[in-house]
């Protein structure tokens, strides 16, 4: 099993560590466990990440900036501090109409 990119029991600041990269989506694994994967993303302007359907529940938290999250065809506009739970087996996408950083926790059913 792969571990995250961050050392356990040490504090870190995602806003400072997670950098935007021109014309790309940066992904950092924070923790990878059997039942939960926690990742941080930095989206440059104009980037889109589409998921057809995930069999798992996902918790999304916007760390910085503003994002458009499309769940089951319905757009939700989120800003720093906002969170949302995406139900399992629901199509969604993340769209960067502005640069943004987000935290995603994928909770696997055991």
GROMACS elastic network, one bead per residue, 0.5 to 0.9 nm:
[ bonds ]
;  ai    aj funct       b0    kb
    1    32     6  0.74206   500
    1    33     6  0.72544   500
    1    34     6  0.78977   500
    2    31     6  0.84727   500
    2    32     6  0.61051   500
    2    33     6  0.78621   500
    3     6     6  0.83316   500
    3    29     6  0.78067   500
    3    30     6  0.78477   500
    3    31     6  0.59236   500
    3    32     6  0.52768   500
    3    33     6  0.74866   500
    4     7     6  0.76220   500
    4     8     6  0.87041   500
    4    28     6  0.78565   500
    4    32     6  0.56508   500
    4    33     6  0.88964   500
    4    37     6  0.89042   500
    4    38     6  0.83159   500
    4    39     6  0.85176   500
    5    28     6  0.67457   500
    5    29     6  0.55846   500
    5    30     6  0.56338   500
    5    31     6  0.74549   500
    6    10     6  0.81194   500
    6    12     6  0.80964   500
    6    28     6  0.89249   500
    6    29     6  0.78204   500
    6    30     6  0.57819   500
    6    31     6  0.76785   500
    7    10     6  0.59769   500
    7    11     6  0.84507   500
    7    12     6  0.89585   500
    7    30     6  0.87622   500
    8    11     6  0.82664   500
    8    31     6  0.89225   500
   12    16     6  0.83897   500
   12    17     6  0.76959   500
   13    16     6  0.55078   500
   13    17     6  0.62095   500
   13    18     6  0.84112   500
   14    17     6  0.50266   500
   14    18     6  0.54574   500
   14    19     6  0.89044   500
   14    40     6  0.77142   500
   14    63     6  0.80425   500
   14   101     6  0.89127   500
   15    18     6  0.56939   500
   15    19     6  0.77735   500
   15    63     6  0.69888   500
   15    64     6  0.72339   500
   15   101     6  0.77869   500
   16    19     6  0.71946   500
   18    26     6  0.78486   500
   18    27     6  0.84497   500
   18    28     6  0.76954   500
   18    40     6  0.75687   500
   18    41     6  0.76145   500
   18    42     6  0.66854   500
   18   101     6  0.79145   500
   19    26     6  0.75690   500
   19    42     6  0.66996   500
   19   101     6  0.88679   500
   20    23     6  0.88009   500
   20    24     6  0.78813   500
   20    25     6  0.76886   500
   20    26     6  0.68473   500
   20    42     6  0.55585   500
   20    43     6  0.66845   500
   20    44     6  0.61362   500
   20    99     6  0.80010   500
   20   100     6  0.85011   500
   20   101     6  0.83763   500
   21    24     6  0.56874   500
   21    25     6  0.70239   500
   21    26     6  0.66961   500
   21    42     6  0.78107   500
   21    43     6  0.79436   500
   21    44     6  0.65757   500
   22    25     6  0.84960   500
   22    44     6  0.62054   500
   22    45     6  0.84828   500
   23    43     6  0.82870   500
   23    44     6  0.56413   500
   23    45     6  0.71719   500
   23    46     6  0.76891   500
   23    47     6  0.70282   500
   24    42     6  0.82807   500
   24    43     6  0.64914   500
   24    44     6  0.57277   500
   24    45     6  0.85123   500
   24    46     6  0.89252   500
   24    47     6  0.65959   500
   25    41     6  0.67129   500
   25    42     6  0.56215   500
   25    44     6  0.62837   500
   25    47     6  0.69106   500
   25    48     6  0.84124   500
   25    49     6  0.82836   500
   26    40     6  0.80940   500
   26    41     6  0.54808   500
   26    42     6  0.50254   500
   26    43     6  0.66139   500
   26    44     6  0.85292   500
   27    39     6  0.67365   500
   27    40     6  0.57393   500
   27    42     6  0.67058   500
   27    43     6  0.89393   500
   28    38     6  0.88095   500
   28    39     6  0.56276   500
   28    40     6  0.52261   500
   28    41     6  0.65449   500
   28    42     6  0.88701   500
   29    32     6  0.68966   500
   29    37     6  0.77230   500
   29    38     6  0.63104   500
   29    40     6  0.65478   500
   30    37     6  0.77971   500
   30    38     6  0.54117   500
   30    39     6  0.53125   500
   30    40     6  0.69519   500
   31    36     6  0.78227   500
   31    37     6  0.57642   500
   31    38     6  0.51252   500
   31    39     6  0.70615   500
   32    35     6  0.83982   500
   32    36     6  0.64571   500
   32    38     6  0.64533   500
   32    39     6  0.84058   500
   33    36     6  0.52438   500
   33    37     6  0.59153   500
   33    38     6  0.86199   500
   34    37     6  0.77687   500
   34   108     6  0.75802   500
   34   110     6  0.85192   500
   35   106     6  0.82755   500
   35   107     6  0.59858   500
   35   109     6  0.67882   500
   35   110     6  0.66847   500
   36   105     6  0.66740   500
   36   106     6  0.54881   500
   36   108     6  0.57595   500
   36   109     6  0.89462   500
   37   104     6  0.79881   500
   37   105     6  0.56159   500
   37   106     6  0.51398   500
   37   107     6  0.67811   500
   37   108     6  0.81545   500
   38   103     6  0.72157   500
   38   104     6  0.57070   500
   38   106     6  0.64170   500
   38   107     6  0.87563   500
   39   102     6  0.84058   500
   39   103     6  0.58610   500
   39   104     6  0.52452   500
   39   105     6  0.64351   500
   39   106     6  0.83815   500
   40    63     6  0.89944   500
   40   101     6  0.72177   500
   40   102     6  0.57193   500
   40   104     6  0.62085   500
   40   105     6  0.88056   500
   41   100     6  0.82187   500
   41   101     6  0.54630   500
   41   102     6  0.52448   500
   41   103     6  0.63837   500
   41   104     6  0.77783   500
   42    64     6  0.89374   500
   42    99     6  0.75544   500
   42   100     6  0.58891   500
   42   102     6  0.66195   500
   43    46     6  0.81014   500
   43    47     6  0.61957   500
   43    48     6  0.80490   500
   43    49     6  0.89650   500
   43    95     6  0.82811   500
   43    96     6  0.61824   500
   43    98     6  0.83197   500
   43    99     6  0.56088   500
   43   100     6  0.53970   500
   43   101     6  0.62067   500
   43   102     6  0.83997   500
   44    47     6  0.59100   500
   44    96     6  0.66426   500
   44    97     6  0.88818   500
   44    98     6  0.73796   500
   44   100     6  0.69867   500
   44   101     6  0.89331   500
   45    48     6  0.89782   500
   45    95     6  0.85815   500
   45    96     6  0.51608   500
   45    97     6  0.58806   500
   45    98     6  0.50256   500
   45   100     6  0.79489   500
   46    95     6  0.70617   500
   46    96     6  0.51016   500
   46    97     6  0.57502   500
   46    98     6  0.72347   500
   46    99     6  0.80077   500
   47    94     6  0.83252   500
   47    95     6  0.61494   500
   47    96     6  0.53519   500
   47    97     6  0.79764   500
   47    99     6  0.87239   500
   48    93     6  0.70038   500
   48    94     6  0.56188   500
   48    96     6  0.62615   500
   49    92     6  0.87595   500
   49    93     6  0.55269   500
   49    94     6  0.51433   500
   49    95     6  0.65959   500
   49    96     6  0.88855   500
   50    91     6  0.82468   500
   50    92     6  0.63143   500
   50    94     6  0.64108   500
   50    95     6  0.84236   500
   51    54     6  0.69281   500
   51    90     6  0.89005   500
   51    91     6  0.60817   500
   51    92     6  0.55233   500
   51    93     6  0.57535   500
   51    94     6  0.86056   500
   52    89     6  0.86598   500
   52    90     6  0.77610   500
   52    92     6  0.65745   500
   52    93     6  0.81017   500
   53    56     6  0.86775   500
   53    88     6  0.75819   500
   53    89     6  0.50194   500
   53    90     6  0.51594   500
   53    92     6  0.69447   500
   54    57     6  0.75012   500
   54    58     6  0.84812   500
   54    87     6  0.85890   500
   54    88     6  0.58951   500
   54    89     6  0.51093   500
   54    90     6  0.65794   500
   54    91     6  0.71419   500
   54    92     6  0.86681   500
   55    87     6  0.86542   500
   55    90     6  0.79676   500
   55   108     6  0.80021   500
   55   109     6  0.85320   500
   56    86     6  0.86962   500
   56    87     6  0.72570   500
   56    89     6  0.67739   500
   56    90     6  0.89748   500
   56   106     6  0.64187   500
   56   107     6  0.58651   500
   56   108     6  0.53174   500
   56   109     6  0.67560   500
   57    85     6  0.71301   500
   57    86     6  0.58141   500
   57    89     6  0.79584   500
   57    90     6  0.88430   500
   57   105     6  0.83501   500
   57   106     6  0.59446   500
   57   107     6  0.53924   500
   57   108     6  0.70209   500
   57   109     6  0.84203   500
   58    84     6  0.83573   500
   58    85     6  0.57444   500
   58    86     6  0.50898   500
   58    87     6  0.67208   500
   58    88     6  0.73525   500
   58   104     6  0.65707   500
   58   105     6  0.55383   500
   58   107     6  0.61175   500
   58   108     6  0.88855   500
   59    83     6  0.72217   500
   59    84     6  0.59535   500
   59    86     6  0.63251   500
   59    87     6  0.88470   500
   59   103     6  0.79563   500
   59   104     6  0.56169   500
   59   105     6  0.50523   500
   59   106     6  0.65222   500
   59   107     6  0.79820   500
   60    82     6  0.83044   500
   60    83     6  0.53763   500
   60    84     6  0.52830   500
   60    85     6  0.62401   500
   60    86     6  0.76597   500
   60   102     6  0.67638   500
   60   103     6  0.56916   500
   60   105     6  0.66569   500
   60   106     6  0.88495   500
   61    78     6  0.89318   500
   61    80     6  0.79914   500
   61    81     6  0.66955   500
   61    82     6  0.58197   500
   61    84     6  0.66653   500
   61    85     6  0.89415   500
   61   101     6  0.87006   500
   61   102     6  0.55026   500
   61   103     6  0.50781   500
   61   104     6  0.66169   500
   61   105     6  0.87917   500
   62    65     6  0.72859   500
   62    66     6  0.74214   500
   62    67     6  0.76334   500
   62    78     6  0.71073   500
   62    79     6  0.61848   500
   62    81     6  0.55649   500
   62    82     6  0.55950   500
   62    83     6  0.63623   500
   62   100     6  0.74006   500
   62   101     6  0.60416   500
   62   103     6  0.63794   500
   62   104     6  0.89145   500
   63    79     6  0.81874   500
   63    80     6  0.53037   500
   63    81     6  0.61606   500
   63    82     6  0.81846   500
   63   100     6  0.75026   500
   63   101     6  0.52736   500
   63   102     6  0.50814   500
   63   103     6  0.67717   500
   64    79     6  0.72145   500
   64    81     6  0.76689   500
   64    99     6  0.82431   500
   64   100     6  0.53722   500
   64   101     6  0.50341   500
   64   102     6  0.70144   500
   65    78     6  0.85815   500
   65    79     6  0.58381   500
   65    80     6  0.55544   500
   65    98     6  0.68474   500
   65    99     6  0.59769   500
   65   101     6  0.65536   500
   65   102     6  0.88341   500
   66    77     6  0.72619   500
   66    78     6  0.56045   500
   66    80     6  0.64058   500
   66    96     6  0.75779   500
   66    97     6  0.75803   500
   66    98     6  0.59025   500
   66    99     6  0.68369   500
   66   100     6  0.55207   500
   66   101     6  0.82159   500
   67    76     6  0.82805   500
   67    77     6  0.58616   500
   67    78     6  0.51960   500
   67    79     6  0.63084   500
   67    80     6  0.87831   500
   67    94     6  0.70369   500
   67    95     6  0.61714   500
   67    96     6  0.55658   500
   67    97     6  0.65760   500
   67    98     6  0.66683   500
   67    99     6  0.76915   500
   67   100     6  0.62190   500
   67   101     6  0.84505   500
   67   102     6  0.87217   500
   68    75     6  0.64350   500
   68    76     6  0.57233   500
   68    78     6  0.61997   500
   68    79     6  0.88550   500
   68    93     6  0.82544   500
   68    94     6  0.59377   500
   68    95     6  0.50718   500
   68    96     6  0.65251   500
   68    97     6  0.69641   500
   68    98     6  0.88442   500
   69    74     6  0.81549   500
   69    75     6  0.57234   500
   69    76     6  0.51859   500
   69    77     6  0.63396   500
   69    78     6  0.73417   500
   69    92     6  0.70809   500
   69    93     6  0.58332   500
   69    95     6  0.63150   500
   69    96     6  0.89718   500
   70    73     6  0.57244   500
   70    74     6  0.52486   500
   70    76     6  0.61103   500
   70    77     6  0.86054   500
   70    91     6  0.82013   500
   70    92     6  0.52235   500
   70    93     6  0.51488   500
   70    94     6  0.64484   500
   70    95     6  0.78832   500
   71    74     6  0.52447   500
   71    75     6  0.64863   500
   71    76     6  0.76887   500
   71    86     6  0.73284   500
   71    90     6  0.69400   500
   71    91     6  0.60010   500
   71    93     6  0.67765   500
   71    94     6  0.89620   500
   72    75     6  0.85116   500
   72    90     6  0.60984   500
   72    91     6  0.52567   500
   72    92     6  0.59829   500
   72    93     6  0.89633   500
   73    91     6  0.78170   500
   73    92     6  0.74329   500
   73    93     6  0.89788   500
   74    92     6  0.88612   500
   78    81     6  0.83402   500
   78    82     6  0.58542   500
   78    83     6  0.77504   500
   78    84     6  0.88395   500
   79    82     6  0.56753   500
   79    83     6  0.87878   500
   79   100     6  0.85172   500
   80    83     6  0.87535   500
   80   100     6  0.84436   500
   80   101     6  0.85670   500
   80   102     6  0.87327   500
   86    89     6  0.88794   500
   86    90     6  0.71044   500
   86    91     6  0.88862   500
   86    92     6  0.80236   500
   87    90     6  0.58537   500
   88    91     6  0.87043   500
   95    98     6  0.84235   500
   96    99     6  0.57860   500
   96   100     6  0.67232   500
   97   100     6  0.87456   500
